[in-house]
């Protein structure tokens, strides 16, 4: 479980093929502290398992399913990635419940300055658009953000200067993909409603 509050922007050191998987090596300082083999870490919003450690960072394995479902198939040596360690019992939960299970990828439509903020708009698959509501939460590359507007399959968030300086999103360009995780509560509500509306005796 994560909060969506990014602890550090790490740097991709290398990627190498290992059978059917890809080993991703990430340079990190803050997140590296206290990290142990087998720990979960969020990399651009995807929950991954630490398989190797060294003084300057760590490695994780990217399974074919991860590469299919996330935008991590586009990272390369030198890419910046958002990092967060799993939340511990007793930690403050300043963002929202983020599982690190990416629902889909979205495309950055554009950026628009508005006062101190940078309004960023995304296009998402129509299948997950209903889960995104104005003033609700969404995790973009693992960053917990508040939705300022949603029209059909497009939604926007406002990045204040503090956030822009601490996450990798503002350095991306229109047309690039990002990882999206919608609020788990919305998915549970839909599942419960579908079960109640299902005809009695249906399988």
Secondary structure, 3 states (H helix, E strand, C coil): CECCCCCEEEEEEEEEEECCEEEEEEECCCCCCCCCCCCEEEECCEEEEEEEEECCEEEEEECHHHHHHCHHHHCCCCCEEEEEECCCCCCCCCCCCECCCCCEEEEEEEEEEECCEEEEEEECCHHHHCCCCCCCEEEECCEEEEEEEEECCEEEEEECHHHHCCCCHHHCCCCCEEEEEECHHHHHHHHHHHHHHCCCCCC
